[in-house]
Amino acid sequence: MEQIISITDKALEQIKVISQAENPEGNKGLRLAVTGGGCSGLSYKIEFSDQKDRDNVLDFSGIKILVDPKSVIYLKGIVLDFKDGLNGKGFSFDNPNAKNTCGCGESFSI
């Protein structure tokens, strides 16, 4: 099956660091989702979560990534990266499906 998303090495390293602090038992996956809201209409959501029945489950070097069926259409083809430069620090989503994005990079429209 074709990978729904890609994760850069830098983002994967940061996910592992956060996982050790927030998910020490390793029993949850990192959920990537899209919710309604934000200045452009849709917002990204990233959190540790239990796996649900209909989730798409991806494995990146032992890190379980969960994507619900409704979010797949918005997230297909994205690259999750981690920036730590002068212009801000945090996860960033490079989404080829987004027609418009807001200045903060956390909201988009299709």
C-alpha positions as CSV (number, residue, x, y, z in Angstrom):
1,M,0.0,0.0,0.0
2,E,1.3,3.5,-0.9
3,Q,2.2,5.6,2.1
4,I,-0.4,8.2,2.9
5,I,2.1,10.6,4.4
6,S,5.8,11.1,4.7
7,I,7.8,12.2,7.8
8,T,11.2,13.7,7.6
9,D,14.0,12.3,9.7
10,K,14.1,15.5,11.8
11,A,10.3,15.2,12.6
12,L,10.7,11.5,13.4
13,E,13.5,12.3,15.9
14,Q,11.4,14.9,17.6
15,I,8.3,12.6,17.7
16,K,10.5,10.0,19.5
17,V,11.7,12.6,22.1
18,I,8.1,13.7,22.7
19,S,6.9,10.1,22.8
20,Q,9.3,9.2,25.6
21,A,7.9,12.1,27.7
22,E,4.1,11.8,26.8
23,N,3.7,8.2,25.9
24,P,6.3,6.3,28.0
25,E,4.5,3.0,27.8
26,G,4.5,3.2,24.0
27,N,0.9,2.0,23.9
28,K,-0.5,5.0,21.9
29,G,0.0,6.1,18.4
30,L,0.6,9.6,17.1
31,R,-2.7,10.7,15.5
32,L,-2.6,13.1,12.6
33,A,-6.0,14.5,11.8
34,V,-7.9,17.3,10.1
35,T,-10.6,19.2,11.9
36,G,-12.9,22.0,10.9
37,G,-11.8,25.5,12.0
38,G,-8.9,27.8,11.8
39,C,-8.6,30.9,9.7
40,S,-8.6,29.0,6.4
41,G,-11.4,26.5,7.2
42,L,-9.5,23.3,8.2
43,S,-6.9,22.8,10.9
44,Y,-4.3,20.1,11.5
45,K,-4.4,18.1,14.7
46,I,-1.5,16.1,16.1
47,E,-1.7,14.2,19.4
48,F,-1.0,10.8,21.0
49,S,-4.1,8.7,21.0
50,D,-5.4,5.1,21.3
51,Q,-5.9,3.3,18.0
52,K,-9.5,3.1,16.7
53,D,-11.1,0.4,14.6
54,R,-11.1,2.2,11.3
55,D,-7.7,4.0,11.6
56,N,-5.1,3.7,8.9
57,V,-2.0,2.6,10.8
58,L,1.5,3.5,9.4
59,D,4.8,2.5,10.9
60,F,7.8,4.8,10.8
61,S,10.8,3.3,12.5
62,G,8.7,1.8,15.2
63,I,6.5,4.9,15.7
64,K,2.8,4.1,15.0
65,I,1.1,6.9,13.1
66,L,-2.7,6.9,13.1
67,V,-4.9,8.5,10.5
68,D,-8.7,8.3,10.6
69,P,-10.5,7.6,7.3
70,K,-12.1,11.1,7.1
71,S,-8.7,12.8,7.4
72,V,-6.9,10.6,4.8
73,I,-8.4,12.6,1.8
74,Y,-6.9,15.9,3.2
75,L,-3.6,14.4,4.4
76,K,-2.7,12.2,1.4
77,G,0.7,13.2,0.2
78,I,1.7,15.6,3.0
79,V,5.2,15.8,4.4
80,L,5.4,16.2,8.2
81,D,8.6,18.2,9.1
82,F,10.0,19.8,12.2
83,K,11.5,23.3,12.1
84,D,13.7,24.7,14.8
85,G,15.0,27.9,13.2
86,L,14.8,31.6,13.9
87,N,11.4,31.8,12.2
88,G,9.7,29.5,14.7
89,K,9.9,26.0,16.1
90,G,7.5,23.2,15.7
91,F,6.0,20.7,13.4
92,S,5.0,21.9,9.9
93,F,2.8,20.3,7.3
94,D,3.7,20.5,3.6
95,N,0.4,19.7,2.0
96,P,0.2,19.5,-1.8
97,N,-3.6,19.4,-1.6
98,A,-3.9,22.8,0.1
99,K,-5.1,25.7,-2.1
100,N,-4.7,28.3,0.6
101,T,-2.9,28.3,3.9
102,C,-2.9,30.9,6.7
103,G,0.2,32.7,7.9
104,C,0.6,30.4,10.9
105,G,0.7,27.3,8.7
106,E,-1.8,25.5,11.0
107,S,-4.9,26.1,8.8
108,F,-5.6,25.5,5.2
109,S,-8.4,25.1,2.6
110,I,-8.9,22.7,-0.3
